[in-house]
Amino acid sequence: MPDQFSFITEIPIRITDLNYGNHVGNDVFLSLIHEARVQFLQYHRYQEFDIEGKGLIMSDVAIEFKNEIFYGDKIKVSVAAGEFSKVSFDIFYKLEKGSTEKNVLVAKAKTGMVCYDYQLKKITAVPEKFIERLTHLK
């Protein structure tokens, strides 16, 4: 996990996010980080299909569950990009829910992203301008 995150969003938990255990299921955690990733890219003026003319494909995901989430919780998701290589990078997520005294960590996650040229149907280099914009902390 990085020490600093360049983006934070809040995502409310809906009744449809609950499973038979009456808490958020592990599949919904993936949906939460997907939503946070889309918002993170939009914040930096990108879309998954247009980062300096190229697209992104999620190549892997890891989620470490720490606490339960329930209906009505508002999840604060902190997002940062790092570990850039020629054709890929990672996006890191810290998911927390608020309490009266402090935020409680509910999960940590990472998605591996590969830069892809959808017209040529092949992996391509991560654009330098994209790297600069995503790694500049505001």
C-alpha positions as CSV (number, residue, x, y, z in Angstrom):
1,M,0.0,0.0,0.0
2,P,1.3,3.5,-0.8
3,D,1.7,6.0,1.9
4,Q,-0.3,8.7,0.0
5,F,-3.4,8.5,-2.1
6,S,-4.2,11.0,-4.9
7,F,-8.0,10.4,-4.8
8,I,-10.7,9.7,-2.3
9,T,-14.3,8.9,-3.0
10,E,-17.3,7.8,-0.9
11,I,-19.6,5.0,-2.0
12,P,-22.8,4.2,-0.1
13,I,-23.8,0.6,0.4
14,R,-27.1,-0.3,-1.1
15,I,-29.6,-3.0,0.1
16,T,-28.8,-5.0,-3.1
17,D,-25.1,-5.2,-2.0
18,L,-25.9,-7.5,0.8
19,N,-25.7,-11.3,0.7
20,Y,-27.5,-14.0,2.6
21,G,-25.3,-13.2,5.6
22,N,-26.8,-9.8,5.7
23,H,-23.5,-8.1,5.0
24,V,-21.6,-7.1,1.8
25,G,-20.4,-10.2,-0.1
26,N,-16.9,-10.6,-1.4
27,D,-18.1,-10.1,-5.0
28,V,-19.4,-6.7,-4.1
29,F,-16.0,-5.6,-3.0
30,L,-14.8,-6.1,-6.5
31,S,-17.7,-3.9,-7.8
32,L,-16.8,-1.2,-5.2
33,I,-13.1,-1.1,-6.4
34,H,-14.3,-1.0,-10.0
35,E,-16.5,2.0,-9.2
36,A,-13.6,3.7,-7.4
37,R,-11.3,3.0,-10.3
38,V,-13.7,4.6,-12.8
39,Q,-14.1,7.7,-10.6
40,F,-10.3,7.8,-10.1
41,L,-9.7,7.8,-13.8
42,Q,-12.4,10.4,-14.4
43,Y,-10.9,12.6,-11.7
44,H,-7.6,12.5,-13.8
45,R,-9.7,13.2,-17.0
46,Y,-9.5,9.6,-18.3
47,Q,-11.8,6.7,-19.1
48,E,-10.8,3.0,-19.2
49,F,-11.1,3.0,-23.0
50,D,-9.2,6.3,-23.5
51,I,-6.0,7.0,-21.7
52,E,-4.1,9.1,-24.2
53,G,-5.7,7.1,-27.0
54,K,-5.2,3.7,-25.4
55,G,-7.3,1.4,-23.2
56,L,-6.9,-0.6,-20.1
57,I,-7.5,-4.2,-19.2
58,M,-7.5,-5.5,-15.6
59,S,-5.1,-8.4,-15.6
60,D,-5.3,-9.4,-11.9
61,V,-6.9,-8.4,-8.6
62,A,-6.1,-9.1,-4.9
63,I,-8.5,-8.2,-2.1
64,E,-7.6,-8.5,1.6
65,F,-10.8,-8.4,3.7
66,K,-10.5,-6.8,7.2
67,N,-14.0,-6.1,8.4
68,E,-17.7,-6.5,7.5
69,I,-19.7,-3.8,5.7
70,F,-23.4,-3.4,6.2
71,Y,-26.4,-1.7,4.6
72,G,-26.2,2.1,5.1
73,D,-22.4,2.2,5.6
74,K,-20.6,4.8,3.5
75,I,-17.3,3.4,2.3
76,K,-14.4,5.8,1.8
77,V,-12.2,4.5,-0.9
78,S,-8.7,5.9,-1.2
79,V,-7.0,5.2,-4.6
80,A,-3.5,5.6,-6.0
81,A,-1.5,4.3,-9.0
82,G,2.0,2.9,-8.8
83,E,4.4,0.1,-9.8
84,F,4.6,1.3,-13.4
85,S,6.3,-0.9,-16.0
86,K,6.5,-0.5,-19.7
87,V,3.0,-1.9,-20.4
88,S,1.3,-2.2,-17.0
89,F,0.8,-0.7,-13.5
90,D,-1.1,-1.3,-10.3
91,I,-3.9,0.6,-8.8
92,F,-4.2,0.4,-5.0
93,Y,-7.3,0.8,-2.9
94,K,-7.9,1.3,0.8
95,L,-11.6,0.9,1.8
96,E,-12.7,2.3,5.2
97,K,-16.0,2.9,6.9
98,G,-16.5,5.8,9.3
99,S,-17.3,5.5,13.0
100,T,-17.8,8.2,15.6
101,E,-14.2,8.0,16.7
102,K,-12.3,6.9,13.7
103,N,-12.3,5.2,10.3
104,V,-12.2,1.4,10.3
105,L,-10.3,-0.4,7.6
106,V,-12.6,-2.9,5.8
107,A,-10.3,-4.0,3.0
108,K,-7.2,-3.4,1.0
109,A,-7.0,-4.2,-2.7
110,K,-4.8,-4.0,-5.8
111,T,-5.7,-4.3,-9.4
112,G,-3.1,-5.0,-12.1
113,M,-3.8,-3.0,-15.2
114,V,-2.4,-3.5,-18.7
115,C,-2.4,-0.9,-21.4
116,Y,-4.1,-2.1,-24.5
117,D,-4.6,-0.9,-28.0
118,Y,-8.1,-2.0,-28.9
119,Q,-7.8,-1.1,-32.6
120,L,-4.6,-3.1,-33.1
121,K,-5.8,-5.8,-30.5
122,K,-2.4,-5.8,-28.7
123,I,-0.7,-4.8,-25.5
124,T,1.0,-1.4,-25.8
125,A,3.2,0.9,-23.7
126,V,1.7,3.0,-20.9
127,P,1.7,6.6,-22.1
128,E,4.2,8.8,-20.3
129,K,1.6,11.7,-19.9
130,F,-0.7,9.2,-18.2
131,I,2.0,8.1,-15.8
132,E,2.8,11.8,-15.0
133,R,-0.8,12.7,-14.3
134,L,-1.6,9.7,-12.1
135,T,1.6,9.9,-10.0
136,H,1.4,13.6,-9.3
137,L,-0.1,14.0,-5.9
138,K,-2.4,17.0,-5.4
